[in-house]
């Protein structure tokens, strides 16, 4: 069994990962001509939330971690 990182226990990260799956599923239904425009942008935006949460957990202090989480939530 692998060790879970601290961000993997956060509900917000788990929710963001669920959102990623939904976005990718819906993006497959967009027209082919949008593949490198809207589809790509929507996917990157979706992944950026969970990625920022994961990246922030590697910070040295809880203060840095909290700062990144504030950026993700927009507060």
N, C-alpha and C positions, 0 to 999 in steps of 0.2 A: 504494500500500500504506500502510495506517495504522500509526502508531507504537504499539507495545504499551506499556502502563503496567507498572511494575515488579511490581505485584501479579498481573498476568496471567501472569507467568512462574512463579509459585509453584504447586507441585503441590497444595497445600492449597486454593487458590482454585479451581483447575481441578476438583478433586474436589468441592468445594462446589457449583460450577455444575452438575456432572453430577447431584449429589443433588437440586438444585432441579428439574431436568427430570424426574427420576423421581418426585419428590413431586407435581409438578403433574399428571403423567400418572396417577398413582394416585388423586389427589384428585378427578379427573373421575369416578371410579367411585363416589364416595360419594353417598348419597341427596341429592336436591335440598333437602330440609329442613335439611340440614347446611351449606348453602352459606355462610351468614353466621355460622356458629358454628365448628364443628370444622374445616371445609375452609379457611376464611379463616385461622384460627389456625395450622394446620399449614403453610400456604403462607408466612405471614409469618415463622414460626420458621425455616423452611428458607432463605429469602432473607436473613435477618438475618446468617447466618454469612458468606456471600460479600460482603454489603454492608459489614460491619464490617472485613473484610480490605481491601476497596477503599478505604474511608474512612481506614483507618490509614495507607495508603501515601502519603496526602497530607500527613501530618504532617511537621514540619520536621526531625526528627532520627531516626536509626535507633533511638534509645532509645524514643521515642514509638511508633514503628512496632512495636518488639518488645513494648511494653506492650499495645497493641491485640491483637497476635497471641496473647499470653498470655490475654487475656480471651476470645478466640474459642475457644481450645482448652480453657479451663477450668483451666489450670495456674497 
